[in-house]
């Protein structure tokens, strides 16, 4: 798979549009769109680290070299989307607050 195709896969998975990613990267949309050809894909190389910062679950090896799978995992389990990760962290915070309240109630008895 060509570099521009891998970046397009990231866009499909996380950003939904080239325009959205161009905006996030502060690149003029028409310029960004012109890089998605075999002949002009080398212009994408300088922004790959920015893409990895925006989408930390994307595997560097896959994005740079087309090696392995697109999404990396820390535990070997299935990858978790950024939105799902935020939801889970919020639930953990809520549960932590509940535990503190229950402990306080138990101490008061």
mmCIF file of the C-alpha atoms, coordinates in Angstrom:
data_MODEL
# 
_entry.id   MODEL 
# 
loop_
_atom_site.group_PDB 
_atom_site.id 
_atom_site.type_symbol 
_atom_site.label_atom_id 
_atom_site.label_alt_id 
_atom_site.label_comp_id 
_atom_site.label_asym_id 
_atom_site.label_entity_id 
_atom_site.label_seq_id 
_atom_site.pdbx_PDB_ins_code 
_atom_site.Cartn_x 
_atom_site.Cartn_y 
_atom_site.Cartn_z 
_atom_site.occupancy 
_atom_site.B_iso_or_equiv 
_atom_site.pdbx_formal_charge 
_atom_site.auth_seq_id 
_atom_site.auth_comp_id 
_atom_site.auth_asym_id 
_atom_site.auth_atom_id 
_atom_site.pdbx_PDB_model_num 
ATOM 1   C CA . UNK A 1 1   ? 0.000   0.000  0.000  1.00 0.00 ? 1   UNK A CA 1 
ATOM 2   C CA . UNK A 1 2   ? 1.294   3.442  -0.913 1.00 0.00 ? 2   UNK A CA 1 
ATOM 3   C CA . UNK A 1 3   ? 1.911   6.122  1.738  1.00 0.00 ? 3   UNK A CA 1 
ATOM 4   C CA . UNK A 1 4   ? -0.956  8.310  0.553  1.00 0.00 ? 4   UNK A CA 1 
ATOM 5   C CA . UNK A 1 5   ? -3.273  5.289  0.759  1.00 0.00 ? 5   UNK A CA 1 
ATOM 6   C CA . UNK A 1 6   ? -2.227  4.624  4.369  1.00 0.00 ? 6   UNK A CA 1 
ATOM 7   C CA . UNK A 1 7   ? -2.867  8.261  5.292  1.00 0.00 ? 7   UNK A CA 1 
ATOM 8   C CA . UNK A 1 8   ? -6.262  7.980  3.605  1.00 0.00 ? 8   UNK A CA 1 
ATOM 9   C CA . UNK A 1 9   ? -6.977  4.901  5.760  1.00 0.00 ? 9   UNK A CA 1 
ATOM 10  C CA . UNK A 1 10  ? -6.179  6.927  8.886  1.00 0.00 ? 10  UNK A CA 1 
ATOM 11  C CA . UNK A 1 11  ? -8.514  9.642  7.645  1.00 0.00 ? 11  UNK A CA 1 
ATOM 12  C CA . UNK A 1 12  ? -11.329 7.138  7.051  1.00 0.00 ? 12  UNK A CA 1 
ATOM 13  C CA . UNK A 1 13  ? -10.860 5.627  10.494 1.00 0.00 ? 13  UNK A CA 1 
ATOM 14  C CA . UNK A 1 14  ? -10.456 8.767  12.599 1.00 0.00 ? 14  UNK A CA 1 
ATOM 15  C CA . UNK A 1 15  ? -11.029 12.029 10.764 1.00 0.00 ? 15  UNK A CA 1 
ATOM 16  C CA . UNK A 1 16  ? -13.668 11.125 8.168  1.00 0.00 ? 16  UNK A CA 1 
ATOM 17  C CA . UNK A 1 17  ? -12.361 13.694 5.660  1.00 0.00 ? 17  UNK A CA 1 
ATOM 18  C CA . UNK A 1 18  ? -9.160  15.081 4.221  1.00 0.00 ? 18  UNK A CA 1 
ATOM 19  C CA . UNK A 1 19  ? -10.509 18.541 4.931  1.00 0.00 ? 19  UNK A CA 1 
ATOM 20  C CA . UNK A 1 20  ? -10.822 17.733 8.622  1.00 0.00 ? 20  UNK A CA 1 
ATOM 21  C CA . UNK A 1 21  ? -7.284  16.418 8.884  1.00 0.00 ? 21  UNK A CA 1 
ATOM 22  C CA . UNK A 1 22  ? -5.901  19.319 6.842  1.00 0.00 ? 22  UNK A CA 1 
ATOM 23  C CA . UNK A 1 23  ? -7.597  21.688 9.278  1.00 0.00 ? 23  UNK A CA 1 
ATOM 24  C CA . UNK A 1 24  ? -6.139  19.837 12.274 1.00 0.00 ? 24  UNK A CA 1 
ATOM 25  C CA . UNK A 1 25  ? -2.672  19.976 10.724 1.00 0.00 ? 25  UNK A CA 1 
ATOM 26  C CA . UNK A 1 26  ? -3.091  23.634 9.745  1.00 0.00 ? 26  UNK A CA 1 
ATOM 27  C CA . UNK A 1 27  ? -2.474  22.886 6.065  1.00 0.00 ? 27  UNK A CA 1 
ATOM 28  C CA . UNK A 1 28  ? -4.421  24.463 3.231  1.00 0.00 ? 28  UNK A CA 1 
ATOM 29  C CA . UNK A 1 29  ? -6.978  21.905 2.114  1.00 0.00 ? 29  UNK A CA 1 
ATOM 30  C CA . UNK A 1 30  ? -6.285  22.210 -1.618 1.00 0.00 ? 30  UNK A CA 1 
ATOM 31  C CA . UNK A 1 31  ? -2.563  21.757 -1.005 1.00 0.00 ? 31  UNK A CA 1 
ATOM 32  C CA . UNK A 1 32  ? -3.180  18.767 1.251  1.00 0.00 ? 32  UNK A CA 1 
ATOM 33  C CA . UNK A 1 33  ? -5.503  17.122 -1.284 1.00 0.00 ? 33  UNK A CA 1 
ATOM 34  C CA . UNK A 1 34  ? -2.874  17.471 -4.009 1.00 0.00 ? 34  UNK A CA 1 
ATOM 35  C CA . UNK A 1 35  ? -0.501  15.218 -2.035 1.00 0.00 ? 35  UNK A CA 1 
ATOM 36  C CA . UNK A 1 36  ? -2.720  12.147 -2.422 1.00 0.00 ? 36  UNK A CA 1 
ATOM 37  C CA . UNK A 1 37  ? -1.162  10.779 -5.600 1.00 0.00 ? 37  UNK A CA 1 
ATOM 38  C CA . UNK A 1 38  ? 1.738   8.441  -6.155 1.00 0.00 ? 38  UNK A CA 1 
ATOM 39  C CA . UNK A 1 39  ? 3.824   11.273 -7.645 1.00 0.00 ? 39  UNK A CA 1 
ATOM 40  C CA . UNK A 1 40  ? 3.179   13.791 -4.837 1.00 0.00 ? 40  UNK A CA 1 
ATOM 41  C CA . UNK A 1 41  ? 2.894   11.536 -1.781 1.00 0.00 ? 41  UNK A CA 1 
ATOM 42  C CA . UNK A 1 42  ? 6.435   12.438 -0.642 1.00 0.00 ? 42  UNK A CA 1 
ATOM 43  C CA . UNK A 1 43  ? 5.002   15.729 0.635  1.00 0.00 ? 43  UNK A CA 1 
ATOM 44  C CA . UNK A 1 44  ? 3.211   13.678 3.294  1.00 0.00 ? 44  UNK A CA 1 
ATOM 45  C CA . UNK A 1 45  ? 6.418   12.494 4.985  1.00 0.00 ? 45  UNK A CA 1 
ATOM 46  C CA . UNK A 1 46  ? 7.035   15.676 7.021  1.00 0.00 ? 46  UNK A CA 1 
ATOM 47  C CA . UNK A 1 47  ? 3.575   15.504 8.631  1.00 0.00 ? 47  UNK A CA 1 
ATOM 48  C CA . UNK A 1 48  ? 3.581   11.830 9.639  1.00 0.00 ? 48  UNK A CA 1 
ATOM 49  C CA . UNK A 1 49  ? 4.733   12.559 13.194 1.00 0.00 ? 49  UNK A CA 1 
ATOM 50  C CA . UNK A 1 50  ? 1.928   15.100 13.566 1.00 0.00 ? 50  UNK A CA 1 
ATOM 51  C CA . UNK A 1 51  ? -0.552  12.466 12.423 1.00 0.00 ? 51  UNK A CA 1 
ATOM 52  C CA . UNK A 1 52  ? 0.837   10.061 15.020 1.00 0.00 ? 52  UNK A CA 1 
ATOM 53  C CA . UNK A 1 53  ? 0.444   12.740 17.697 1.00 0.00 ? 53  UNK A CA 1 
ATOM 54  C CA . UNK A 1 54  ? -3.186  13.260 16.701 1.00 0.00 ? 54  UNK A CA 1 
ATOM 55  C CA . UNK A 1 55  ? -3.877  9.539  16.551 1.00 0.00 ? 55  UNK A CA 1 
ATOM 56  C CA . UNK A 1 56  ? -1.586  7.781  19.041 1.00 0.00 ? 56  UNK A CA 1 
ATOM 57  C CA . UNK A 1 57  ? -3.181  4.377  18.434 1.00 0.00 ? 57  UNK A CA 1 
ATOM 58  C CA . UNK A 1 58  ? -1.879  4.315  14.858 1.00 0.00 ? 58  UNK A CA 1 
ATOM 59  C CA . UNK A 1 59  ? 1.203   2.148  14.525 1.00 0.00 ? 59  UNK A CA 1 
ATOM 60  C CA . UNK A 1 60  ? 4.295   4.055  13.391 1.00 0.00 ? 60  UNK A CA 1 
ATOM 61  C CA . UNK A 1 61  ? 5.614   0.975  11.595 1.00 0.00 ? 61  UNK A CA 1 
ATOM 62  C CA . UNK A 1 62  ? 2.409   0.652  9.637  1.00 0.00 ? 62  UNK A CA 1 
ATOM 63  C CA . UNK A 1 63  ? 2.109   4.339  8.783  1.00 0.00 ? 63  UNK A CA 1 
ATOM 64  C CA . UNK A 1 64  ? 5.741   4.778  7.761  1.00 0.00 ? 64  UNK A CA 1 
ATOM 65  C CA . UNK A 1 65  ? 6.587   1.383  6.283  1.00 0.00 ? 65  UNK A CA 1 
ATOM 66  C CA . UNK A 1 66  ? 3.327   -0.544 5.773  1.00 0.00 ? 66  UNK A CA 1 
ATOM 67  C CA . UNK A 1 67  ? 4.502   -3.167 8.270  1.00 0.00 ? 67  UNK A CA 1 
ATOM 68  C CA . UNK A 1 68  ? 2.158   -4.893 10.688 1.00 0.00 ? 68  UNK A CA 1 
ATOM 69  C CA . UNK A 1 69  ? -1.317  -3.659 11.506 1.00 0.00 ? 69  UNK A CA 1 
ATOM 70  C CA . UNK A 1 70  ? -2.727  -0.146 11.459 1.00 0.00 ? 70  UNK A CA 1 
ATOM 71  C CA . UNK A 1 71  ? -3.628  0.099  15.130 1.00 0.00 ? 71  UNK A CA 1 
ATOM 72  C CA . UNK A 1 72  ? -1.254  -0.694 17.929 1.00 0.00 ? 72  UNK A CA 1 
ATOM 73  C CA . UNK A 1 73  ? -2.238  -2.127 21.270 1.00 0.00 ? 73  UNK A CA 1 
ATOM 74  C CA . UNK A 1 74  ? -0.381  -1.974 24.548 1.00 0.00 ? 74  UNK A CA 1 
ATOM 75  C CA . UNK A 1 75  ? -1.810  -5.168 26.003 1.00 0.00 ? 75  UNK A CA 1 
ATOM 76  C CA . UNK A 1 76  ? -2.219  -7.243 22.895 1.00 0.00 ? 76  UNK A CA 1 
ATOM 77  C CA . UNK A 1 77  ? -5.995  -6.919 23.164 1.00 0.00 ? 77  UNK A CA 1 
ATOM 78  C CA . UNK A 1 78  ? -8.250  -5.279 20.623 1.00 0.00 ? 78  UNK A CA 1 
ATOM 79  C CA . UNK A 1 79  ? -7.535  -1.603 19.915 1.00 0.00 ? 79  UNK A CA 1 
ATOM 80  C CA . UNK A 1 80  ? -9.669  1.002  21.667 1.00 0.00 ? 80  UNK A CA 1 
ATOM 81  C CA . UNK A 1 81  ? -10.852 4.132  19.870 1.00 0.00 ? 81  UNK A CA 1 
ATOM 82  C CA . UNK A 1 82  ? -10.018 7.511  21.363 1.00 0.00 ? 82  UNK A CA 1 
ATOM 83  C CA . UNK A 1 83  ? -13.687 8.211  22.083 1.00 0.00 ? 83  UNK A CA 1 
ATOM 84  C CA . UNK A 1 84  ? -14.116 4.851  23.814 1.00 0.00 ? 84  UNK A CA 1 
ATOM 85  C CA . UNK A 1 85  ? -10.940 5.436  25.824 1.00 0.00 ? 85  UNK A CA 1 
ATOM 86  C CA . UNK A 1 86  ? -12.315 8.797  27.021 1.00 0.00 ? 86  UNK A CA 1 
ATOM 87  C CA . UNK A 1 87  ? -15.618 7.140  27.954 1.00 0.00 ? 87  UNK A CA 1 
ATOM 88  C CA . UNK A 1 88  ? -13.810 4.456  29.945 1.00 0.00 ? 88  UNK A CA 1 
ATOM 89  C CA . UNK A 1 89  ? -11.622 6.991  31.763 1.00 0.00 ? 89  UNK A CA 1 
ATOM 90  C CA . UNK A 1 90  ? -14.725 8.997  32.693 1.00 0.00 ? 90  UNK A CA 1 
ATOM 91  C CA . UNK A 1 91  ? -16.377 5.845  34.063 1.00 0.00 ? 91  UNK A CA 1 
ATOM 92  C CA . UNK A 1 92  ? -13.260 5.057  36.097 1.00 0.00 ? 92  UNK A CA 1 
ATOM 93  C CA . UNK A 1 93  ? -13.379 8.565  37.590 1.00 0.00 ? 93  UNK A CA 1 
ATOM 94  C CA . UNK A 1 94  ? -17.076 8.152  38.392 1.00 0.00 ? 94  UNK A CA 1 
ATOM 95  C CA . UNK A 1 95  ? -16.469 4.778  40.029 1.00 0.00 ? 95  UNK A CA 1 
ATOM 96  C CA . UNK A 1 96  ? -13.563 6.184  42.034 1.00 0.00 ? 96  UNK A CA 1 
ATOM 97  C CA . UNK A 1 97  ? -15.854 8.934  43.342 1.00 0.00 ? 97  UNK A CA 1 
ATOM 98  C CA . UNK A 1 98  ? -18.486 6.350  44.251 1.00 0.00 ? 98  UNK A CA 1 
ATOM 99  C CA . UNK A 1 99  ? -15.925 4.269  46.158 1.00 0.00 ? 99  UNK A CA 1 
ATOM 100 C CA . UNK A 1 100 ? -14.851 7.339  48.159 1.00 0.00 ? 100 UNK A CA 1 
ATOM 101 C CA . UNK A 1 101 ? -18.478 8.166  49.034 1.00 0.00 ? 101 UNK A CA 1 
ATOM 102 C CA . UNK A 1 102 ? -19.176 4.563  50.113 1.00 0.00 ? 102 UNK A CA 1 
ATOM 103 C CA . UNK A 1 103 ? -16.030 4.502  52.240 1.00 0.00 ? 103 UNK A CA 1 
ATOM 104 C CA . UNK A 1 104 ? -17.066 7.772  53.886 1.00 0.00 ? 104 UNK A CA 1 
ATOM 105 C CA . UNK A 1 105 ? -20.540 6.387  54.598 1.00 0.00 ? 105 UNK A CA 1 
ATOM 106 C CA . UNK A 1 106 ? -19.062 3.229  56.090 1.00 0.00 ? 106 UNK A CA 1 
ATOM 107 C CA . UNK A 1 107 ? -16.770 5.259  58.364 1.00 0.00 ? 107 UNK A CA 1 
ATOM 108 C CA . UNK A 1 108 ? -19.699 7.407  59.508 1.00 0.00 ? 108 UNK A CA 1 
ATOM 109 C CA . UNK A 1 109 ? -21.594 4.324  60.774 1.00 0.00 ? 109 UNK A CA 1 
# 
